[in-house]
């Protein structure tokens, strides 16, 4: 029985041209070989399964080939290439730094570097997972890495570039490998399937590529797993069942139900997803990706960001026409909040269901608003009198007199705010109402209400009003200022409040207008006012003592304080 070889090894690239998705790396390496500008140390870094070790081996094979092609590729026919293909080349050494990370391992490697190659021009040392080397091993490797023999080339490979010390990084040419694009992985899997005689649906291969997350080795492993399950036929349904991938149709179905305000169908579909064994967090993350895909389909310039098959792309374009931009943005916000709070929630399923219900009613608000607009239009369109309209005069604005007694009557027609002759207490909203009344027809009866007269305010009445305000506010600084003895007299409808100092006045300023409105309402007088006056001294002034004078006064009362000061060697603070 022939031994099975996994696809990742069987179809591993052997030349630069067959490397998948890393053209920027392979082109640079080929030009370096062609122009004889090879560095003595390379650092290949990037995610797992993207071709770092593969490119290192191809580079080692190509630089020792005796008959390179015009395209700077290995010939696969010379003795050096044959020995490399059979795994018997003495010019290539591979070291796994994960299991050989001590100083002794690096010293043994350095001892081998001194010997010249037996076949070919270079000896290549490939150190995989180099970030696993200890700090002592790195330091032991520095000198050799900086000044190696002319025949030695070091290729370091790592998935965690940030763990490598800066002194190593500065001695290497650094090549950053990218995650392999979805289309490149799908095309490579299609090539493998065709070579192996396997019938595979394009969407099935794309799901595998998507699940691999940019790693070609992972994609090949999943491909072998699917072939072992489904045989020579690989279908979309087989892949999503075995890779535990949520079907696109679920997301399209839920989004349609949300658009139709069908919250019951949304919850039932989510329940079906849970019963199929899918995690709620996995679902909400997938729904966010789905809404994002719809969003990029709203603009033809961003449709290219959609990495799906043509059939699925048509579904996205159709659904994008049914979804509003505002709905999509709000839905993404709800999904993001659910994603963040999912792990900390005690009832995680409820967390997702709440998010789904919130999205289900995002489109409900515009419908209700439209209904209100229709109702308002019906009110506006009711028949009105076509009688001749006349300008509104002051007699017709007496209807406002009870609410706004500060309005002054005039027989002049009202055409603007300036014609109203308003006092300071008249508010802008009331002024607008007066001007708008100019459209009232004569058929509408207007009730004549006489203007309210200002009542006389005595000192006692003002004191009662101030006491009522102080009780209502219950604040110390107000109560202290509004005591009856502080309000001394009335000066032509202006109450005089005596204060000790200016700081009392400043503390009262935030309540000034509120207090004045309360007084005017209590006294039924819109012209009453008040002012503060600083209390006059009786001719005597209090002296401000210095610290020394205060201490001397204290000594007169208690002579022992002077002795205490001397014993403690105290000094007065000036």
C-alpha positions in Angstrom: 0.0 0.0 0.0 1.4 3.4 -1.1 1.9 5.8 1.8 -0.4 8.8 1.8 1.4 12.2 1.6 -0.6 15.2 2.7 -1.3 17.9 0.2 0.7 20.5 2.0 3.9 18.4 1.5 3.0 16.8 -1.9 2.2 20.1 -3.5 4.7 22.2 -1.7 6.2 24.8 -4.2 9.6 23.8 -5.6 10.4 27.0 -7.5 9.8 30.7 -7.0 7.1 30.9 -9.7 5.0 28.3 -7.9 5.0 30.1 -4.5 1.4 31.3 -3.8 0.6 34.8 -2.9 4.1 36.1 -2.1 5.2 37.7 -5.4 6.8 40.7 -3.7 9.1 38.3 -1.8 10.0 36.0 -4.7 10.6 38.9 -7.1 13.1 40.5 -4.7 14.9 37.2 -4.0 15.2 36.4 -7.7 16.6 39.9 -8.5 19.1 39.5 -5.7 20.4 36.2 -7.1 20.5 37.6 -10.6 22.4 40.7 -9.7 24.7 38.9 -7.2 23.4 41.1 -4.3 22.7 38.4 -1.8 22.8 39.4 1.8 24.5 37.1 4.4 21.5 37.0 6.7 17.7 37.0 6.0 14.8 37.2 8.3 11.5 35.8 7.0 8.6 36.7 9.3 4.8 36.4 9.0 1.8 34.3 9.9 1.9 30.5 10.0 1.6 28.6 6.8 2.3 31.4 4.3 5.5 30.1 2.8 8.5 31.3 4.9 10.3 28.0 5.2 9.3 27.1 1.6 10.9 30.3 0.3 14.0 29.6 2.4 14.5 26.2 0.9 13.9 27.4 -2.7 16.5 30.2 -2.1 19.0 27.6 -0.8 18.3 25.4 -3.8 18.5 28.1 -6.4 21.7 29.8 -5.3 23.6 26.4 -5.5 22.1 25.4 -8.9 24.7 25.0 -11.6 22.4 25.7 -14.5 19.9 28.3 -13.5 17.2 29.2 -16.1 16.9 32.6 -17.7 14.1 33.3 -15.3 16.4 32.7 -12.3 14.9 29.4 -11.3 16.6 26.1 -10.4 17.0 23.6 -13.2 16.1 20.5 -11.2 18.6 18.5 -13.3 22.1 19.3 -12.0 23.7 17.3 -9.2 23.1 20.0 -6.6 19.3 20.2 -7.4 19.0 16.4 -7.4 20.7 16.0 -4.1 18.5 18.8 -2.7 15.3 17.2 -4.0 16.2 13.9 -2.5 17.0 15.5 0.9 20.7 14.5 0.8 22.2 17.9 0.2 25.2 18.7 2.4 24.9 22.4 1.8 21.6 23.0 3.5 21.2 22.7 7.3 17.8 23.2 9.0 17.6 23.8 12.7 14.4 23.9 14.8 15.1 26.6 17.4 12.0 25.5 19.3 13.8 22.4 20.5 17.4 23.5 20.0 17.4 26.9 21.7 20.4 26.6 24.1 23.9 28.2 23.8 25.5 24.8 23.1 23.2 24.3 20.1 24.2 27.6 18.6 27.9 26.9 19.3 27.7 23.6 17.5 26.2 25.4 14.6 28.9 28.0 14.6 31.6 25.3 14.5 30.1 23.9 11.3 30.0 27.3 9.6 33.8 27.3 9.2 33.8 24.4 6.7 33.4 25.2 3.0 30.7 23.6 0.9 31.6 20.4 -0.9 29.2 20.9 -3.8 28.0 24.3 -4.8 28.9 27.8 -3.8 27.1 28.4 -0.5 26.2 26.6 2.7 22.7 27.7 3.8 21.6 27.6 7.5 17.8 27.7 8.0 16.8 28.4 11.6 13.1 28.0 12.0 11.1 29.6 14.9 14.2 31.6 15.7 12.3 33.7 18.3 12.5 30.6 20.6 16.2 31.0 21.1 17.2 32.0 24.6 18.9 35.4 25.3 22.2 33.7 25.8 21.9 31.9 22.5 21.1 35.1 20.7 24.1 36.8 22.2 26.4 33.9 21.2 25.0 34.1 17.7 25.6 37.8 17.2 29.2 37.9 16.0 28.9 35.0 13.5 25.7 36.5 12.1 27.4 39.9 11.6 30.6 38.6 10.0 30.0 35.1 8.7 32.3 33.4 6.2 31.7 34.3 2.5 30.3 30.9 1.8 27.7 31.0 4.6 24.1 32.4 4.4 21.7 32.4 7.3 17.9 32.4 6.8 15.9 32.9 10.0 12.2 32.3 10.1 9.7 33.3 12.7 6.0 34.0 13.3 6.7 36.4 16.2 9.1 39.1 15.0 8.6 41.3 18.1 10.3 38.7 20.3 13.6 38.9 18.4 16.2 41.2 20.0 17.0 44.4 18.1 20.7 43.5 17.6 19.6 40.4 15.6 17.1 42.5 13.5 19.8 45.0 12.6 22.0 42.3 11.1 19.3 40.9 8.8 17.4 41.8 5.6 13.8 41.6 6.8 11.1 40.1 4.6 7.5 40.4 5.8 5.2 37.7 4.4 1.5 38.5 3.9 -1.5 36.5 4.6 -2.5 34.8 1.4 -5.5 36.2 -0.3 -8.8 34.2 -0.5 -8.7 34.0 -4.3 -5.1 32.7 -4.4 -5.9 29.9 -1.9 -9.1 28.9 -3.8 -7.2 28.7 -7.0 -4.4 26.6 -5.5 -7.0 24.2 -4.0 -8.7 24.0 -7.3 -5.4 23.0 -8.9 -4.9 20.3 -6.3 -8.4 19.0 -6.8 -8.0 18.9 -10.6 -4.7 17.1 -10.3 -6.1 14.5 -7.8 -9.2 14.0 -9.9 -11.6 15.4 -7.3 -14.8 17.2 -8.3 -15.1 20.3 -6.0 -17.6 23.1 -6.0 -16.1 26.5 -6.2 -18.0 27.7 -3.2 -16.9 24.7 -1.2 -13.2 25.6 -1.9 -13.9 29.2 -1.1 -15.3 28.3 2.3 -12.2 26.2 3.1 -10.0 29.2 2.0 -12.0 31.5 4.2 -11.7 29.2 7.2 -7.9 28.9 6.7 -7.6 32.7 7.5 -4.8 33.3 5.0 -2.8 30.2 5.8 -2.2 27.9 2.8 -1.0 25.0 4.9 -4.1 25.1 7.0 -6.2 25.2 3.8 -4.5 22.1 2.4 -5.0 20.2 5.7 -8.7 21.1 5.7 -9.0 20.1 2.0 -7.5 16.6 2.8 -10.0 16.3 5.7 -13.0 17.1 3.5 -11.8 14.7 0.8 -11.5 11.9 3.4 -15.1 12.5 4.4 -16.8 13.2 1.0 -14.6 11.1 -1.3 -14.1 12.4 -4.8 -16.9 14.9 -4.7 -16.6 18.0 -2.5 -19.8 20.0 -2.1 -20.6 23.2 -0.3 -23.1 21.4 2.1 -20.4 18.8 3.0 -17.9 21.6 3.8 -20.1 23.7 6.0 -21.3 20.7 8.0 -17.9 19.3 8.7 -16.0 22.6 9.2 -18.8 23.9 11.5 -19.3 27.0 9.3 -22.6 28.8 9.5 -24.4 28.9 6.1 -24.7 32.2 4.2 -28.4 31.5 3.9 -29.0 31.9 7.6 -27.7 35.4 7.6 -29.6 36.4 4.5 -32.8 34.9 6.0 -32.3 36.8 9.3 -31.6 40.1 7.6 -34.7 39.8 5.4 -36.8 39.1 8.6 -35.3 42.1 10.3 -36.1 44.3 7.3 -39.7 43.1 7.4 -40.0 43.7 11.2 -40.7 40.0 11.6 -39.1 39.6 15.0 -40.8 36.2 15.6 -39.1 34.7 12.5 -35.8 36.2 13.6 -35.9 34.5 17.0 -37.0 31.2 15.5 -34.1 31.3 13.0 -31.7 32.0 15.8 -33.1 29.1 17.8 -32.5 26.8 14.8 -28.9 28.0 14.7 -28.4 27.3 18.4 -30.0 23.8 18.0 -27.5 23.0 15.2 -24.7 23.4 17.7 -23.4 26.9 16.8 -22.2 29.3 19.5 -24.1 32.6 20.0 -20.8 34.5 19.9 -19.8 32.9 16.7 -23.2 33.8 15.2 -23.2 37.4 16.2 -19.6 37.8 14.8 -20.8 36.3 11.6 -23.8 38.6 11.4 -21.5 41.6 11.9 -19.4 40.4 8.9 -22.6 39.9 6.9 -23.9 43.4 7.6 -20.5 44.7 6.8 -20.6 43.0 3.4 -24.0 44.5 2.7 -22.6 47.9 3.6 -19.7 47.7 1.1 -22.2 46.7 -1.6 -24.0 50.0 -1.2 -21.3 51.7 -3.3 -19.9 50.3 -6.5 -16.4 51.6 -5.5 -16.3 49.3 -2.5 -17.9 46.2 -4.0 -14.4 44.9 -4.7 -13.8 44.5 -1.0 -16.3 41.6 -1.0 -14.5 38.3 -1.0 -17.2 35.8 -2.0 -18.2 34.0 -5.1 -20.2 35.6 -7.9 -23.5 33.9 -7.0 -23.2 35.1 -3.4 -22.2 38.5 -4.5 -25.4 38.9 -6.4 -27.4 38.1 -3.3 -25.5 40.7 -1.4 -26.1 43.3 -4.1 -29.8 42.6 -4.0 -30.0 42.8 -0.3 -28.0 46.0 -0.2 -30.8 47.6 -2.3 -33.3 46.6 0.3 -31.4 48.0 3.3 -30.9 51.6 4.1 -27.6 53.1 5.1 -28.8 54.4 8.4 -30.2 50.9 9.3 -26.9 49.2 8.5 -24.8 51.6 10.6 -27.1 51.3 13.6 -27.2 47.5 13.2 -23.4 47.4 13.2 -23.4 49.5 16.4 -25.8 47.1 18.1 -23.8 44.0 17.0 -20.6 45.6 18.2 -22.0 46.3 21.7 -23.4 42.7 21.9 -20.0 41.3 20.8 -18.2 43.3 23.5 -20.5 42.4 26.3 -21.2 38.8 25.3 -18.5 37.1 27.4 -19.4 39.0 30.6 -23.1 38.4 30.3 -24.6 35.7 32.5 -27.4 34.9 30.1 -25.5 35.0 26.8 -28.4 33.8 24.6 -30.6 36.6 25.9 -27.8 39.0 25.1 -28.0 38.0 21.4 -31.8 37.9 21.3 -32.0 41.4 22.7 -29.6 42.6 20.0 -31.7 40.9 17.3 -34.9 42.5 18.6 -33.3 45.9 18.7 -32.3 45.5 15.1 -35.8 44.2 14.2 -37.3 47.5 15.2 -34.8 49.9 13.7 -37.0 50.3 10.6 -40.1 50.7 12.7 -39.4 54.3 13.7 -39.5 55.8 10.2 -42.9 54.1 9.6 -44.4 55.6 12.7 -42.9 59.0 11.9 -44.4 58.8 8.4 -47.8 58.0 9.9 -47.6 61.1 12.2 -46.7 63.2 9.2 -49.7 61.9 7.3 -52.0 62.8 10.3 -50.5 66.3 10.5 -51.0 66.8 6.8 -54.7 65.8 7.2 -55.1 68.4 9.9 -53.4 71.1 7.8 -55.6 70.3 4.8 -58.9 70.8 6.7 -61.0 73.5 5.1 -60.5 76.9 6.5 -62.4 80.1 6.2 -61.7 82.2 3.1 -62.9 85.4 4.7 -60.8 88.5 4.1 -57.9 88.7 6.6 -57.0 92.0 8.3 -53.8 93.0 10.2 -53.9 92.2 13.9 -54.1 95.2 16.1 -53.4 95.5 19.8 -57.1 95.1 20.7 -57.0 91.7 19.1 -53.9 90.7 21.1 -55.6 91.2 24.5 -56.1 87.5 24.6 -52.5 87.3 25.8 -52.9 89.9 28.5 -53.7 87.4 31.3 -50.5 85.3 30.6 -48.3 88.3 29.6 -49.5 91.4 31.6 -46.3 93.2 30.6 -47.6 93.6 27.0 -48.4 97.2 26.2 -51.5 97.9 24.1 -51.3 99.9 21.0 -53.6 100.5 18.0 -50.8 100.2 15.5 -51.1 97.2 13.2 -48.6 94.4 14.1 -46.3 93.6 11.2 -43.1 92.6 13.1 -41.7 92.1 16.6 -40.7 95.7 16.8 -44.3 96.9 16.5 -45.3 95.1 19.7 -43.6 97.6 22.0 -42.7 94.8 24.4 -41.3 95.2 27.9 -38.3 93.1 29.1 -40.5 90.4 30.6 -42.1 89.5 27.3 -40.7 86.2 26.0 -39.7 85.5 22.4 -42.2 82.6 22.1 -45.0 84.8 23.2 -43.9 87.5 20.6 -44.0 84.9 17.9 -47.5 83.9 19.0 -48.7 87.5 18.7 -47.3 87.9 15.2 -48.8 84.6 14.1 -52.2 85.8 15.3 -52.2 88.3 12.4 -53.5 85.4 10.3 -56.7 85.0 12.4 -59.8 85.7 10.4 -62.6 87.9 11.8 -64.9 84.9 11.9 -62.9 83.5 14.9 -64.3 85.0 18.1 -61.7 86.7 20.4 -62.4 87.0 24.1 -61.5 90.4 25.4 -59.6 90.1 28.7 -58.5 93.3 30.4 -54.9 93.8 31.2 -53.9 93.0 34.8 -52.8 96.0 36.9 -49.7 96.0 39.0 -50.6 96.0 42.7 -48.8 98.2 45.3 -46.0 96.5 47.1 -45.2 97.4 50.7 -42.1 96.6 52.7 -44.0 94.0 54.7 -45.3 92.4 51.6 -41.9 92.2 50.1 -40.5 90.7 53.3 -43.2 88.0 53.2 -42.4 87.2 49.6 -38.7 86.9 50.4 -39.4 84.7 53.4 -41.6 82.4 51.2 -38.8 82.1 48.6 -36.2 81.4 51.3 -38.3 78.6 52.8 -38.9 77.1 49.4 -35.1 77.0 48.5 -33.9 76.0 52.0 -30.4 77.3 51.3 -28.2 78.9 54.0 -26.8 81.7 51.9 -30.3 82.7 50.8 -31.9 82.5 54.2 -29.2 84.6 55.8 -29.6 87.4 53.2 -33.4 87.5 53.2 -34.0 87.9 56.9 -36.6 90.6 57.6 -34.1 92.9 59.3 -31.8 92.7 56.2 -34.6 94.2 54.0 -34.6 97.7 55.4 -36.8 99.9 53.2 -38.6 100.5 49.9 -37.3 103.1 47.5 -39.9 103.7 44.7 -40.8 100.0 44.1 -37.1 99.0 44.7 -36.4 97.0 47.9 -33.1 97.7 49.6 -31.3 94.7 51.1 -28.3 95.5 53.3 -25.3 93.2 53.2 -22.2 92.9 55.3 -19.7 92.6 52.4 -19.5 92.1 48.6 -19.0 88.3 48.9 -22.6 87.9 50.1 -23.8 89.6 47.0 -21.7 87.4 44.8 -23.0 84.2 46.5 -26.6 85.4 45.7 -26.0 86.2 42.0 -26.9 82.7 40.7 -30.4 83.0 42.3 -31.0 86.7 41.4 -33.4 86.2 38.4 -35.2 83.3 40.0 -35.8 85.3 43.2 -37.0 88.3 41.2 -39.5 86.2 39.3 -40.8 84.7 42.5 -41.2 88.1 44.1 -43.1 89.5 41.2 -45.5 86.6 41.1 -46.1 86.7 44.8 -46.7 90.4 44.8 -48.6 90.5 41.5 -46.3 93.3 40.3 -44.1 93.0 37.2 -42.1 96.1 37.9 -40.9 95.5 41.4 -37.2 95.1 41.8 -34.4 95.1 44.5 -30.8 96.1 45.0 -28.0 95.4 47.5 -26.4 98.1 49.6 -23.3 97.5 51.9 -24.1 98.2 55.5 -22.5 101.3 56.9 -20.1 101.1 59.8 -20.9 102.9 63.1 -17.6 104.8 63.1 -15.5 102.1 64.7 -13.2 99.8 62.8 -11.7 96.5 63.8 -8.0 96.3 63.7 -6.3 93.4 61.8 -3.7 92.0 64.1 -0.4 90.5 62.8 0.7 87.0 64.0 3.2 88.6 66.5 0.6 90.9 67.9 -1.9 88.1 68.3 0.8 86.0 70.1 1.7 88.9 72.4 -2.0 89.3 73.3 -2.2 85.6 74.1 1.0 85.9 76.4 -0.8 88.6 78.4 -3.6 86.1 79.1 -1.2 83.2 79.7 2.5 84.0 80.4 3.4 80.3 80.2 3.1 80.4 76.4 6.3 82.4 76.2 8.2 79.7 78.2 6.7 77.0 76.0 7.9 78.8 72.8 11.5 79.0 74.2 11.6 75.4 75.2 10.3 74.1 71.8 12.4 76.6 69.9 9.3 77.7 68.0 9.2 80.6 65.4 6.1 82.6 64.5 4.8 82.3 61.0 4.6 85.7 59.3 
